[in-house]
Amino acid sequence: MSKIEPAEHLIAPQSPAPAQATNTGRRRVMFALLAGVVALAGIGYGTYWGTYARYIVSTDNAYAAAEIAQVTPAVGGTVRQVAVNDTQAVKRGDVLVVIDDTDARLKLAEAEAEYGRAVRKVRGFEANDTGLRAQIAARDAEAQRAQGQLEVAQSDFDRARIDLQRRSALSASGSVSGDELTRAQNAFTTAKANLEVARASVEQARANRESAVGSRSANTVLIDNATLESNPEVALARARRDQARVDLERTVVRAPVDGVIARRQVQVGQRVQAGATLLSVVPVAQIHVDANYKEVQLKQVRAGQRVELRADLYGDDVVYHGTVAGFAGGTGAAFAAIPAQNASGNWIKVVQRLPVRIEIDPQDLVSHPLQVGLSMHANIDTRSNTLVRN
């Protein structure tokens, strides 16, 4: 009896070659596709880099900034009213703080009184000039009268002297009595005394005239080459009056710019000094961006180049358009309170950042307002218009 073999030994084994060939083909196709994708990605990135990316200088170390207006009073006093609060929007000229104006009004009244007194004083100088001119004329007349009296006295003296000489010559021969000679001597003495009096009167008249001339000269100095309004006395009093008037107006503190109130520190009833900070006004419509670029990024950056900006507040959906306005005069480290001591032996080179000021299109700020200190992302297009770095 023959032996029966198992059925599996009767089935011929199949070759694995077709399955392996299929898998190998699939892998080759996948690798080819992957290589194609990589090649396309490389070509795309190279094109992107060559035509755009290499011209863009980016940083996210950028922040919104503004020239914040510190509001300080020009005069001191007690605060009577505070018309604004933090976050309130104001326009230039709006009333912010009112200081009690009692002292300022009293000083203005005093200054106006001083001005009126100065005007009257100068008018008195002008009136004195007319009176002194008339006084000089009177002194001239007195001098002329005294000169005439001197001439009369001189004539009387000469006649008395000649008469005395004649009678003295005749008295020896007895032709003239002693009484007549005595009268001649008395007349000579009287004429001589009158002559001295006349001479003294002439000197006194001259002195009086010189005194009047000197008084008029001194008065003329006070009003010479000046009208009533241009006189120094009046001009000084007017300046003090105007200053007092300005101080009164300054008791009302107004907004210097359009913006938003921030850091209000003043309260009603507080006694403030001139120059003390009361609050701040942030001009949100004039916000710019300070972008801190690494020094190695600024080789091709110039003033005037276009900038695209994005704020973390609005995300990538909102794009601001700006322009490079200029570069800071030094890096942040150079202006630090404690600058790096690079001369020490432990020096380690650190790439510095230079602040770049970027002006934002005002229309963009109107559509999407910003506040000071918000984080920004800045992309400078170095292909755009370039100016000489300032």
C-alpha positions as CSV (number, residue, x, y, z in Angstrom):
1,M,0.0,0.0,0.0
2,S,1.4,3.3,-1.1
3,K,1.9,6.3,1.3
4,I,-0.2,9.3,0.7
5,E,1.7,12.7,0.8
6,P,0.2,15.8,2.5
7,A,-1.7,18.2,0.3
8,E,0.6,21.2,1.0
9,H,3.5,19.3,-0.5
10,L,1.5,19.0,-3.7
11,I,1.1,22.9,-4.0
12,A,4.0,24.7,-5.7
13,P,5.5,27.7,-3.6
14,Q,4.9,31.3,-5.1
15,S,7.8,33.7,-5.7
16,P,7.9,37.0,-3.5
17,A,9.4,39.0,-6.3
18,P,6.2,40.8,-7.7
19,A,5.3,42.2,-4.2
20,Q,8.7,43.4,-3.5
21,A,8.9,45.1,-6.9
22,T,5.6,46.9,-6.2
23,N,6.8,48.2,-2.8
24,T,10.1,49.4,-4.3
25,G,8.2,51.2,-7.1
26,R,6.0,53.0,-4.6
27,R,9.0,54.1,-2.5
28,R,10.7,55.5,-5.6
29,V,7.6,57.4,-6.5
30,M,7.2,58.8,-3.0
31,F,10.9,59.8,-2.9
32,A,10.6,61.4,-6.3
33,L,7.5,63.3,-5.2
34,L,9.2,64.4,-2.0
35,A,12.3,65.5,-3.9
36,G,10.1,67.4,-6.2
37,V,8.3,69.1,-3.3
38,V,11.6,70.0,-1.7
39,A,12.9,71.3,-4.9
40,L,9.8,73.4,-5.5
41,A,10.0,74.6,-2.0
42,G,13.6,75.5,-2.4
43,I,13.0,77.2,-5.7
44,G,10.0,79.1,-4.1
45,Y,11.9,80.1,-1.1
46,G,14.9,81.2,-3.2
47,T,12.6,83.2,-5.4
48,Y,11.0,84.7,-2.3
49,W,14.3,85.5,-0.7
50,G,15.9,86.9,-3.8
51,T,12.9,89.1,-4.8
52,Y,11.6,90.1,-1.3
53,A,12.8,88.7,1.9
54,R,16.4,89.8,1.6
55,Y,15.3,93.4,1.3
56,I,13.1,93.3,4.4
57,V,14.6,94.1,7.8
58,S,12.4,93.0,10.7
59,T,12.2,93.2,14.4
60,D,9.6,92.6,17.1
61,N,11.6,94.7,19.6
62,A,9.5,97.8,18.8
63,Y,7.0,99.9,20.8
64,A,4.6,102.7,20.2
65,A,5.8,106.0,21.6
66,A,4.8,109.7,21.6
67,E,6.1,113.1,22.7
68,I,4.1,113.2,25.9
69,A,3.2,116.7,27.1
70,Q,3.8,117.3,30.8
71,V,1.3,119.8,32.0
72,T,2.7,122.1,34.6
73,P,1.3,125.4,35.9
74,A,3.2,128.7,35.2
75,V,1.9,130.2,38.5
76,G,1.4,128.7,42.0
77,G,-1.8,128.6,44.0
78,T,-4.6,126.5,45.4
79,V,-6.4,124.3,42.9
80,R,-10.0,125.3,42.6
81,Q,-11.2,122.9,39.9
82,V,-9.9,119.8,38.1
83,A,-11.9,119.4,34.9
84,V,-10.5,116.1,33.5
85,N,-9.8,112.5,34.6
86,D,-7.4,109.8,33.3
87,T,-8.2,108.3,29.9
88,Q,-10.4,111.4,29.0
89,A,-9.8,112.7,25.5
90,V,-9.2,116.5,25.2
91,K,-8.6,119.0,22.5
92,R,-5.9,121.7,22.5
93,G,-7.1,124.6,24.6
94,D,-9.6,122.7,26.7
95,V,-9.6,123.6,30.4
96,L,-7.8,121.1,32.5
97,V,-7.2,122.7,35.9
98,V,-8.3,126.0,37.4
99,I,-6.2,127.7,40.1
100,D,-7.7,130.2,42.6
101,D,-7.1,133.6,41.0
102,T,-7.6,135.9,44.1
103,D,-3.9,136.7,44.5
104,A,-3.4,137.1,40.7
105,R,-6.3,139.6,40.6
106,L,-4.9,141.6,43.4
107,K,-1.5,141.8,41.8
108,L,-3.1,142.9,38.5
109,A,-4.9,145.7,40.3
110,E,-1.7,146.8,42.0
111,A,0.2,146.7,38.7
112,E,-2.6,148.7,36.9
113,A,-2.3,151.3,39.7
114,E,1.4,151.5,39.3
115,Y,1.0,152.0,35.6
116,G,-1.4,154.9,36.1
117,R,1.0,156.5,38.6
118,A,3.8,156.2,36.1
119,V,1.8,157.8,33.4
120,R,1.0,160.7,35.7
121,K,4.6,161.0,36.8
122,V,5.8,161.3,33.2
123,R,3.1,163.8,32.4
124,G,4.4,165.8,35.4
125,F,7.9,165.7,33.9
126,E,6.6,167.1,30.7
127,A,4.7,169.9,32.6
128,N,7.9,170.6,34.6
129,D,9.8,171.0,31.4
130,T,7.4,173.8,30.3
131,G,7.7,175.5,33.7
132,L,11.4,175.3,33.8
133,R,11.7,176.7,30.3
134,A,9.6,179.7,31.5
135,Q,11.8,179.9,34.6
136,I,14.9,180.2,32.5
137,A,13.3,183.0,30.5
138,A,12.6,184.8,33.8
139,R,16.1,184.3,35.0
140,D,17.4,185.7,31.7
141,A,15.2,188.8,32.3
142,E,16.5,189.1,35.8
143,A,20.1,188.8,34.6
144,Q,19.5,191.6,32.0
145,R,17.9,193.9,34.7
146,A,20.8,193.2,37.1
147,Q,23.3,194.0,34.3
148,G,21.4,197.3,33.6
149,Q,21.5,198.1,37.3
150,L,25.2,197.3,37.3
151,E,25.8,199.8,34.5
152,V,23.9,202.5,36.3
153,A,25.8,201.8,39.5
154,Q,29.1,201.9,37.6
155,S,28.1,205.2,36.1
156,D,27.2,206.7,39.5
157,F,30.4,205.4,40.9
158,D,32.5,206.9,38.2
159,R,30.7,210.3,38.6
160,A,31.1,210.2,42.4
161,R,34.8,209.3,42.1
162,I,35.5,212.2,39.6
163,D,33.5,214.6,41.8
164,L,35.5,213.6,44.9
165,Q,38.8,214.0,43.0
166,R,37.8,217.5,41.9
167,R,36.7,218.6,45.3
168,S,39.8,217.1,47.0
169,A,42.0,219.1,44.6
170,L,40.1,222.3,45.3
171,S,39.9,221.8,49.1
172,A,43.6,222.7,49.5
173,S,43.0,226.2,48.0
174,G,39.9,226.8,50.1
175,S,37.6,226.9,47.1
176,V,35.6,224.0,48.5
177,S,34.2,223.9,52.0
178,G,34.8,220.9,54.2
179,D,31.1,220.2,54.4
180,E,31.0,219.9,50.6
181,L,34.1,217.7,50.5
182,T,32.5,215.5,53.1
183,R,29.3,215.1,51.0
184,A,31.4,214.2,48.0
185,Q,33.2,211.5,50.0
186,N,29.9,210.1,51.3
187,A,28.5,210.1,47.8
188,F,31.6,208.2,46.5
189,T,31.3,205.7,49.3
190,T,27.6,205.2,48.6
191,A,28.2,204.8,44.9
192,K,31.0,202.3,45.5
193,A,28.7,200.3,47.8
194,N,25.9,200.4,45.2
195,L,28.3,199.2,42.6
196,E,29.2,196.2,44.7
197,V,25.6,195.4,45.3
198,A,24.9,195.6,41.6
199,R,27.8,193.3,40.8
200,A,26.5,190.8,43.4
201,S,23.0,191.0,41.8
202,V,24.5,190.2,38.4
203,E,26.3,187.2,39.8
204,Q,23.2,186.0,41.6
205,A,21.1,186.4,38.5
206,R,23.6,184.4,36.5
207,A,23.7,181.7,39.2
208,N,19.9,181.6,39.3
209,R,19.8,181.2,35.5
210,E,22.4,178.4,35.6
211,S,20.4,176.6,38.3
212,A,17.2,176.8,36.2
213,V,19.1,175.5,33.1
214,G,20.5,172.6,35.2
215,S,17.0,171.7,36.5
216,R,15.6,171.7,33.0
217,S,18.4,169.6,31.7
218,A,17.9,167.0,34.5
219,N,14.2,167.0,33.7
220,T,14.8,166.8,30.0
221,V,16.9,163.6,30.5
222,L,13.7,161.9,31.9
223,I,11.6,162.6,28.9
224,D,14.1,163.2,26.0
225,N,13.6,161.2,22.8
226,A,10.6,159.4,24.2
227,T,6.8,159.7,24.0
228,L,4.5,159.1,26.9
229,E,4.1,155.4,26.0
230,S,7.8,154.8,25.2
231,N,9.1,156.5,28.3
232,P,11.1,153.9,30.4
233,E,9.0,154.7,33.6
234,V,5.7,154.0,31.7
235,A,7.2,151.0,29.7
236,L,8.3,149.3,32.9
237,A,5.0,149.8,34.7
238,R,3.2,148.6,31.6
239,A,5.3,145.4,31.4
240,R,4.6,144.7,35.0
241,R,0.9,145.2,34.3
242,D,1.0,142.9,31.3
243,Q,2.8,140.3,33.3
244,A,0.2,140.4,36.0
245,R,-2.5,140.1,33.4
246,V,-0.7,137.0,31.9
247,D,-0.3,135.5,35.3
248,L,-4.1,135.9,35.9
249,E,-4.8,134.1,32.6
250,R,-2.4,131.3,33.5
251,T,-4.5,130.4,36.6
252,V,-6.6,128.5,34.0
253,V,-4.4,125.6,32.8
254,R,-5.3,124.4,29.3
255,A,-4.4,121.4,27.2
256,P,-1.3,122.1,25.1
257,V,-2.1,119.4,22.5
258,D,-4.9,117.1,21.4
259,G,-4.6,113.8,23.2
260,V,-5.7,111.6,26.2
261,I,-5.2,112.4,29.8
262,A,-2.7,110.2,31.7
263,R,-1.1,110.1,35.1
264,R,-3.3,112.8,36.7
265,Q,-1.7,113.7,40.0
266,V,-3.6,116.9,41.0
267,Q,-6.6,117.2,43.3
268,V,-9.0,120.0,44.2
269,G,-7.7,122.0,47.2
270,Q,-4.1,121.0,46.6
271,R,-1.5,123.8,46.8
272,V,0.7,123.6,43.8
273,Q,3.9,125.4,42.9
274,A,4.8,126.7,39.5
275,G,6.5,124.0,37.5
276,A,5.0,121.1,39.4
277,T,3.7,118.2,37.2
278,L,-0.1,118.1,37.4
279,L,-0.9,115.5,34.7
280,S,0.2,114.4,31.2
281,V,-1.5,114.6,27.8
282,V,-0.6,111.8,25.4
283,P,-1.0,112.9,21.7
284,V,-2.4,109.6,20.5
285,A,-2.9,111.0,17.0
286,Q,0.9,111.7,16.7
287,I,2.2,108.3,17.9
288,H,5.3,106.9,16.3
289,V,7.2,103.7,16.8
290,D,10.7,103.2,18.3
291,A,12.0,100.0,16.7
292,N,15.2,98.7,18.3
293,Y,17.1,97.0,15.5
294,K,20.3,95.1,15.9
295,E,23.3,97.0,14.6
296,V,24.0,94.3,12.0
297,Q,20.6,94.8,10.5
298,L,21.0,98.5,9.7
299,K,23.5,98.3,6.8
300,Q,21.0,99.0,4.1
301,V,18.5,101.0,6.2
302,R,18.1,104.7,5.4
303,A,15.8,107.5,6.3
304,G,12.8,107.7,4.1
305,Q,12.3,104.0,3.5
306,R,8.8,102.5,3.8
307,V,7.8,100.4,6.8
308,E,5.0,97.9,7.4
309,L,3.9,97.7,11.1
310,R,1.7,95.4,13.0
311,A,0.5,95.8,16.6
312,D,-0.1,92.9,18.9
313,L,-3.2,94.7,20.0
314,Y,-4.9,94.1,16.6
315,G,-2.9,91.2,15.2
316,D,-1.8,90.5,11.7
317,D,-5.1,91.6,10.2
318,V,-4.3,95.3,10.7
319,V,-1.2,96.7,8.8
320,Y,0.1,100.2,9.5
321,H,2.2,102.0,6.9
322,G,5.1,104.1,8.0
323,T,8.4,105.8,7.1
324,V,11.8,105.7,8.6
325,A,12.2,109.1,10.2
326,G,15.7,108.8,11.6
327,F,18.1,107.1,13.9
328,A,18.9,107.7,17.6
329,G,22.1,109.3,18.5
330,G,23.3,106.3,20.4
331,T,22.4,102.7,21.4
332,G,20.3,101.9,24.4
333,A,23.4,100.7,26.3
334,A,25.1,104.1,25.7
335,F,22.3,105.9,27.4
336,A,21.7,103.4,30.2
337,A,21.8,104.6,33.8
338,I,24.7,102.1,34.4
339,P,26.5,101.8,31.1
340,A,28.5,98.7,30.3
341,Q,32.2,99.0,31.2
342,N,33.7,97.7,28.0
343,A,37.2,98.7,29.1
344,S,37.2,96.0,31.8
345,G,39.1,92.7,31.4
346,N,35.9,90.7,31.5
347,W,34.5,92.3,28.3
348,I,32.1,90.1,26.2
349,K,30.9,91.5,22.9
350,V,27.2,91.9,22.8
351,V,25.3,92.9,19.6
352,Q,23.9,96.3,20.3
353,R,20.5,97.7,19.3
354,L,19.9,101.1,17.9
355,P,16.5,102.8,18.2
356,V,15.0,103.7,14.8
357,R,12.2,106.2,14.8
358,I,9.3,105.3,12.4
359,E,6.5,107.8,11.6
360,I,3.0,106.2,11.1
361,D,0.5,107.3,8.5
362,P,-2.0,109.5,10.4
363,Q,-4.9,107.9,8.6
364,D,-3.9,104.5,9.9
365,L,-3.9,105.9,13.4
366,V,-7.4,107.3,12.9
367,S,-8.7,103.9,11.8
368,H,-6.9,101.9,14.5
369,P,-5.7,104.1,17.4
370,L,-2.7,103.1,19.4
371,Q,-1.5,103.8,22.9
372,V,2.0,104.5,24.2
373,G,4.0,101.4,25.0
374,L,2.1,98.8,22.9
375,S,4.2,96.1,21.3
376,M,4.8,96.4,17.5
377,H,6.4,94.4,14.7
378,A,8.3,96.5,12.1
379,N,9.4,95.4,8.6
380,I,11.5,98.0,6.7
381,D,11.6,97.6,3.0
382,T,15.2,98.6,2.0
383,R,14.2,98.7,-1.7
384,S,12.0,101.7,-1.2
385,N,13.1,105.4,-1.4
386,T,16.3,106.0,0.4
387,L,17.8,109.2,1.8
388,V,21.1,110.0,3.4
389,R,21.1,108.7,7.0
390,N,20.6,111.5,9.4
